[in-house]
């Protein structure tokens, strides 16, 4: 299952499906931003 920018998924680690960069959300209200490395918007739970 993949997740996209803007979704509020809760705390946790997410991995960019394009480049593998890790992204961490610290708050339950945080929305997924674009990947800091490649700017793509598709992630999986890590």
N, CA, C and O atoms as a Tinker XYZ file with bonds, in Angstrom:
   184  protein
     1  N      0.849000   -1.178000    0.000000    73     2
     2  CA     0.000000    0.000000    0.000000    64     1     3
     3  C      0.896000    1.243000    0.000000    63     2     4     5
     4  O      1.904000    1.291000    0.705000    81     3
     5  N      0.524000    2.229000   -0.784000    73     3     6
     6  CA     1.320000    3.454000   -0.829000    64     5     7
     7  C      0.507000    4.631000   -0.311000    63     6     8     9
     8  O     -0.723000    4.630000   -0.335000    81     7
     9  N      1.236000    5.627000    0.155000    73     7    10
    10  CA     0.650000    6.839000    0.720000    64     9    11
    11  C      1.170000    8.035000   -0.060000    63    10    12    13
    12  O      2.249000    7.976000   -0.650000    81    11
    13  N      0.406000    9.118000   -0.063000    73    11    14
    14  CA     0.752000   10.280000   -0.892000    64    13    15
    15  C      0.813000   11.568000   -0.079000    63    14    16    17
    16  O      0.241000   11.655000    1.008000    81    15
    17  N      1.504000   12.556000   -0.610000    73    15    18
    18  CA     1.647000   13.865000    0.038000    64    17    19
    19  C      0.284000   14.399000    0.473000    63    18    20    21
    20  O     -0.714000   14.267000   -0.235000    81    19
    21  N      0.276000   14.998000    1.642000    73    19    22
    22  CA    -0.937000   15.598000    2.162000    64    21    23
    23  C     -1.726000   14.690000    3.082000    63    22    24    25
    24  O     -2.560000   15.170000    3.850000    81    23
    25  N     -1.484000   13.385000    3.025000    73    23    26
    26  CA    -2.203000   12.456000    3.900000    64    25    27
    27  C     -1.680000   12.590000    5.322000    63    26    28    29
    28  O     -0.480000   12.757000    5.541000    81    27
    29  N     -2.592000   12.516000    6.287000    73    27    30
    30  CA    -2.231000   12.566000    7.707000    64    29    31
    31  C     -2.295000   11.150000    8.245000    63    30    32    33
    32  O     -3.370000   10.622000    8.528000    81    31
    33  N     -1.126000   10.547000    8.380000    73    31    34
    34  CA    -1.044000    9.123000    8.695000    64    33    35
    35  C     -0.620000    8.828000   10.119000    63    34    36    37
    36  O     -0.628000    7.670000   10.538000    81    35
    37  N     -0.252000    9.843000   10.864000    73    35    38
    38  CA     0.202000    9.631000   12.232000    64    37    39
    39  C      1.704000    9.473000   12.317000    63    38    40    41
    40  O      2.411000    9.439000   11.310000    81    39
    41  N      2.172000    9.376000   13.557000    73    39    42
    42  CA     3.610000    9.271000   13.807000    64    41    43
    43  C      4.182000    8.031000   13.160000    63    42    44    45
    44  O      3.512000    7.006000   13.042000    81    43
    45  N      5.438000    8.140000   12.742000    73    43    46
    46  CA     6.107000    6.968000   12.209000    64    45    47
    47  C      7.099000    7.268000   11.117000    63    46    48    49
    48  O      7.338000    8.419000   10.751000    81    47
    49  N      7.676000    6.184000   10.602000    73    47    50
    50  CA     8.685000    6.267000    9.539000    64    49    51
    51  C      8.022000    5.897000    8.225000    63    50    52    53
    52  O      7.269000    4.927000    8.139000    81    51
    53  N      8.319000    6.691000    7.200000    73    51    54
    54  CA     7.807000    6.454000    5.857000    64    53    55
    55  C      8.991000    6.479000    4.906000    63    54    56    57
    56  O      9.946000    7.226000    5.122000    81    55
    57  N      8.937000    5.669000    3.853000    73    55    58
    58  CA    10.050000    5.528000    2.912000    64    57    59
    59  C      9.567000    5.904000    1.518000    63    58    60    61
    60  O      8.545000    5.402000    1.050000    81    59
    61  N     10.302000    6.783000    0.865000    73    59    62
    62  CA     9.974000    7.214000   -0.492000    64    61    63
    63  C     10.100000    6.029000   -1.445000    63    62    64    65
    64  O     11.119000    5.339000   -1.451000    81    63
    65  N      9.067000    5.796000   -2.246000    73    63    66
    66  CA     9.096000    4.693000   -3.205000    64    65    67
    67  C      9.998000    4.987000   -4.399000    63    66    68    69
    68  O     10.408000    4.061000   -5.099000    81    67
    69  N     10.315000    6.256000   -4.644000    73    67    70
    70  CA    11.164000    6.613000   -5.775000    64    69    71
    71  C     12.652000    6.465000   -5.451000    63    70    72    73
    72  O     13.397000    5.859000   -6.221000    81    71
    73  N     13.088000    7.019000   -4.306000    73    71    74
    74  CA    14.527000    7.040000   -4.022000    64    73    75
    75  C     14.937000    6.330000   -2.728000    63    74    76    77
    76  O     16.130000    6.152000   -2.482000    81    75
    77  N     13.975000    5.924000   -1.898000    73    75    78
    78  CA    14.304000    5.206000   -0.670000    64    77    79
    79  C     14.618000    6.082000    0.525000    63    78    80    81
    80  O     14.981000    5.570000    1.583000    81    79
    81  N     14.487000    7.386000    0.382000    73    79    82
    82  CA    14.766000    8.322000    1.474000    64    81    83
    83  C     13.773000    8.103000    2.623000    63    82    84    85
    84  O     12.581000    7.900000    2.394000    81    83
    85  N     14.285000    8.147000    3.866000    73    83    86
    86  CA    13.435000    8.028000    5.046000    64    85    87
    87  C     12.812000    9.370000    5.398000    63    86    88    89
    88  O     13.437000   10.422000    5.255000    81    87
    89  N     11.576000    9.313000    5.858000    73    87    90
    90  CA    10.866000   10.493000    6.327000    64    89    91
    91  C     10.205000   10.108000    7.638000    63    90    92    93
    92  O      9.592000    9.045000    7.734000    81    91
    93  N     10.322000   10.959000    8.651000    73    91    94
    94  CA     9.727000   10.682000    9.941000    64    93    95
    95  C      8.686000   11.743000   10.274000    63    94    96    97
    96  O      8.962000   12.939000   10.194000    81    95
    97  N      7.494000   11.303000   10.647000    73    95    98
    98  CA     6.461000   12.216000   11.129000    64    97    99
    99  C      6.452000   12.118000   12.642000    63    98   100   101
   100  O      6.397000   11.022000   13.199000    81    99
   101  N      6.505000   13.277000   13.314000    73    99   102
   102  CA     6.606000   13.320000   14.768000    64   101   103
   103  C      5.267000   13.506000   15.472000    63   102   104   105
   104  O      5.143000   13.191000   16.656000    81   103
   105  N      4.277000   14.007000   14.768000    73   103   106
   106  CA     2.974000   14.298000   15.365000    64   105   107
   107  C      1.867000   13.589000   14.598000    63   106   108   109
   108  O      1.982000   13.381000   13.390000    81   107
   109  N      0.804000   13.222000   15.288000    73   107   110
   110  CA    -0.333000   12.563000   14.631000    64   109   111
   111  C     -1.031000   13.477000   13.638000    63   110   112   113
   112  O     -1.737000   13.000000   12.749000    81   111
   113  N     -0.844000   14.782000   13.775000    73   111   114
   114  CA    -1.508000   15.737000   12.888000    64   113   115
   115  C     -0.639000   16.166000   11.708000    63   114   116   117
   116  O     -1.090000   16.937000   10.861000    81   115
   117  N      0.616000   15.673000   11.639000    73   115   118
   118  CA     1.509000   16.021000   10.530000    64   117   119
   119  C      1.039000   15.368000    9.230000    63   118   120   121
   120  O      0.627000   14.208000    9.221000    81   119
   121  N      1.104000   16.117000    8.145000    73   119   122
   122  CA     0.782000   15.581000    6.823000    64   121   123
   123  C      2.079000   15.238000    6.099000    63   122   124   125
   124  O      3.103000   15.888000    6.309000    81   123
   125  N      2.034000   14.220000    5.250000    73   123   126
   126  CA     3.219000   13.833000    4.481000    64   125   127
   127  C      3.620000   14.953000    3.534000    63   126   128   129
   128  O      2.806000   15.391000    2.721000    81   127
   129  N      4.862000   15.427000    3.624000    73   127   130
   130  CA     5.370000   16.410000    2.659000    64   129   131
   131  C      6.008000   15.689000    1.481000    63   130   132   133
   132  O      6.182000   14.472000    1.537000    81   131
   133  N      6.358000   16.395000    0.428000    73   131   134
   134  CA     7.132000   15.760000   -0.651000    64   133   135
   135  C      8.482000   15.293000   -0.108000    63   134   136   137
   136  O      8.981000   15.839000    0.875000    81   135
   137  N      9.056000   14.309000   -0.735000    73   135   138
   138  CA    10.370000   13.797000   -0.337000    64   137   139
   139  C     11.406000   14.920000   -0.396000    63   138   140   141
   140  O     11.479000   15.659000   -1.378000    81   139
   141  N     12.197000   15.035000    0.656000    73   139   142
   142  CA    13.222000   16.080000    0.721000    64   141   143
   143  C     14.320000   15.870000   -0.322000    63   142   144   145
   144  O     14.958000   16.832000   -0.750000    81   143
   145  N     14.545000   14.628000   -0.732000    73   143   146
   146  CA    15.632000   14.315000   -1.663000    64   145   147
   147  C     15.201000   14.439000   -3.128000    63   146   148   149
   148  O     15.887000   15.080000   -3.924000    81   147
   149  N     14.060000   13.825000   -3.486000    73   147   150
   150  CA    13.687000   13.779000   -4.907000    64   149   151
   151  C     12.386000   14.518000   -5.235000    63   150   152   153
   152  O     12.019000   14.647000   -6.403000    81   151
   153  N     11.695000   15.000000   -4.205000    73   151   154
   154  CA    10.455000   15.784000   -4.363000    64   153   155
   155  C      9.255000   14.975000   -4.848000    63   154   156   157
   156  O      8.230000   15.560000   -5.198000    81   155
   157  N      9.356000   13.649000   -4.878000    73   155   158
   158  CA     8.222000   12.803000   -5.261000    64   157   159
   159  C      7.262000   12.687000   -4.083000    63   158   160   161
   160  O      7.601000   13.080000   -2.967000    81   159
   161  N      6.077000   12.155000   -4.320000    73   159   162
   162  CA     5.018000   12.146000   -3.307000    64   161   163
   163  C      4.404000   10.772000   -3.062000    63   162   164   165
   164  O      3.217000   10.678000   -2.748000    81   163
   165  N      5.183000    9.712000   -3.198000    73   163   166
   166  CA     4.645000    8.378000   -2.940000    64   165   167
   167  C      5.544000    7.648000   -1.941000    63   166   168   169
   168  O      6.750000    7.517000   -2.151000    81   167
   169  N      4.934000    7.178000   -0.854000    73   167   170
   170  CA     5.670000    6.572000    0.250000    64   169   171
   171  C      5.038000    5.250000    0.673000    63   170   172   173
   172  O      3.886000    4.957000    0.354000    81   171
   173  N      5.825000    4.464000    1.400000    73   171   174
   174  CA     5.297000    3.286000    2.070000    64   173   175
   175  C      5.648000    3.403000    3.548000    63   174   176   177
   176  O      6.585000    4.112000    3.916000    81   175
   177  N      4.902000    2.714000    4.383000    73   175   178
   178  CA     5.198000    2.706000    5.825000    64   177   179
   179  C      6.507000    1.962000    6.019000    63   178   180   181
   180  O      6.720000    0.904000    5.426000    81   179
   181  N      7.390000    2.516000    6.852000    73   179   182
   182  CA     8.706000    1.916000    7.028000    64   181   183
   183  C      8.930000    1.241000    8.264000    63   182   184
   184  O     10.017000    0.708000    8.488000    81   183
